[in-house]
Amino acid sequence: MILASLLIAVNSYAETYLSLYTGLAKPHDADITNNYGAGTGQTGQMSFKNNINYGAKFGFWLTGVDAPYLGFQIDGNFYNTDIREIVSSSTGVVAPVTSNMDVYSVFANVLVRGTGDIKPYAGVGVGFLDMKIGQGQKPVPAVGIPGGWKGGSDGAFGWQVLAGIDYPLSKNLSLIVEYKYTAADFSFDNSTMVPLDIKYSASQFNGGLAFSF
């Protein structure tokens, strides 16, 4: 009842919508630093495989207060990927890795859009990400990390920028095509056997449908 009342109140002042999307998640090579014990200060890079991501957004454009160019949205997203390798900066050792990784995120975005039948838009957001690294192994040590780890998780606040096109298919249905860049800094402690600070970022190339009501 409370949620329904809130939606009715928002809808009287704005054009509200729900969108579902999917596409390619492309994590960028991450700068890593060992943050524990004898390995402290050793640096390198961690690389990942690309995979599919899934997400949903709820948002509104301020059409009811003569600001149809301004919008707000909540964006929830998930994808799974594999860590490919770790490369040590000091020694050049390349250590192949066998481990998967999940990334969950929730962001609050502020958007602006253009006018016309096809509406371009862009935005920025802040939010919270949770990274879960699974149990893994690598045949050789690198960046002060031994051959295996138990895995673990860490949460961090991050930011993102996005840009896309809203193409109407009918009065209440639109096709969305979007690019999004997300970044956050994670820190795993030694209990995971991956004692790393990870400067993480990823690009997403997504498409989906937006249902307005």
N, C-alpha and C positions, 0 to 999 in steps of 0.2 A: 504493500500500500504506500509506504513512504517513498520507495523507488519510483513507483508509478506517478505519484504526485510531483516528485522532482523532475521527471521527464516531461510532464505536462507543463510545468513552470518554465523549464528551459526552452521547450519547443515553442512557447508563446513569444519568446524574444529572439529565437535563433532557428537556423536550419540545422537540425541534428542528423547524424548519420552513424551507421555502423559499417565498418569495412573489414573484409577478410582478405588476406593476401598470402602469397608464397613466392619463392624465387631462389636465386643463388646467393648464398653467404660465402664471402671470400675473405677469410682472415688474412691480415698482412703479417709479414715476419715481425715477431715481437722482440724488442730488446729485453734481455733478462740479466739479473744480477743476483749472485748467490748472497744470501743475507744471514748465514749461520756458520759459526765455528771457524774451522781452519779454512773453509772455502770462501769466507766473507770477502767480497770485493771482486771476485772473478766474474767476468761478463761474457756474454755471447748473444746468440740469436736462436729463437725457437720458431720453427715453421710448421704450417698446418695444411691439411687438405681442405678443398672446397666441398661444400655440401648444401643441401636444401634447407631453407628456413621457413618457419610458419609464424603467422601473426594475426592479431586482430586489433582494431582501433575503434574507439568511441569518441566522437567529437562533435563540434558545432561551429557554424559560421554565424556571425552576429548580424544577420539580415534584418532582424526586428528592431535594431537600434541604429540603422543607417550606417553600419560598418561591415558590409558584406565581404570586404577584402580581408577581414581579420578573423582568425579562428583559433580554437584550442582543441587539443585531443590528448587522450590517454592511449599509449601504444604498448601492447604486450607482445613479446617475441620469444621464440625458442629455436635453437638449432643444435645439432650434434656434429662434431668433426673429429678427426684423428690428428694427433701430433705426429709429424713426419720425422723431424730430426732436430737435434741441438748442435749448434756450431760454436766452438770456443773461440773467443776473440784473441786470446793470447797465444794459443798453440795451433789454432786452425783445425783441431780435431773435429771430425764430423761424426756424430753419434746418432745412428738411426734409432727411432723410438717406436715402441709398440704400446700405445695408450690412446684411449678415446677421451673426449672432452665435451661437456654440455655447457651451453651458455643460455641463461634465462635473463630477461630484462623487462623492466616496466619504466616507461618514460612519460613525462608530461611535456608536450610540445606546444609552441606558439607558432602560428602559421600566418602567412599573407598569400593572397592569390590575385590573379588578374581577372579581367572581365571577358565576356564573349562566350560563345558556345563551348569552345575548348578552353579550359581554365588552367593555366600553369600556376604552380604554387611552390613555395619554399618555406622552410622553417628551421627552428633550433629547439633543442630540448635538453632537459636534465633528468636523470633518473638513477635507478639502482640496478646493478647487474650481479648475478650469481654465477660463478664459474666452478664447475665440478670436474676435476681431473681424475680419471679412473686409474686403477692399479695398472702399472706398466713396467716395462723393462727396456734396457738398451745394452748392447753388447760391450760397450767401452765407456769408461767414465769421461765426463766433460763438464766444464764449469764447476768443478768440485763436487759433482753429484755422482754417487756410485751407480752401479749397474741396474738398480731397480728401485721402485718406490711403491708405497702403499696407496697413494692417491689421497685426495681430500678436496675441500671446497673453500672458497673465500668470496665474500661479498664486497662490492665497492661502488661508490657513486661515480657516475660518468656523464658524458655529454654526447650529443649527436647533432648532425646537420642533415637536412634532407631536401630534396627537390623532386617535383613530379608534374604530371599532367592528369587532369580530371576531364574525362571525355564522356558526356552524357549519352546513354543508350535509350533511356526513356525518362519520364518525369521523375521517377523515384529510384532509378538505377544508373550508376556510372561505372565506367571502366577506369581503373587507376593504374598508372605506370610510374614507378618511383625509384630513385636512387637514394641510399642512406649510408652515412658514414658514422660509426660509433667508436668511442674510445674510453678506456678506463685503465687505472693502475691497480693491479692485484698484488697481494703479498701472502705467500704460503709459508708456514712455519716448518720447523724441522720434524714435527710429528708426522707430516706427510711424506718425509724423505725426499721432498722436492722443495728445499728451502730457497725459494726464488721470489724476487720482485719481478713482476711481468708487466711491461708497458704494452697493453693489448689494444688492438684496433682492428676493425673489420669493415668492409664494404658490402652492401647488399643491393641487388638488382631485382626488384620485385614487381609483380603485377597482381591485380585483384579486382574485386567488385565492392562498390560502396552503395549501401541501401539507405536512402534518406527517408525521414518520416517526421 
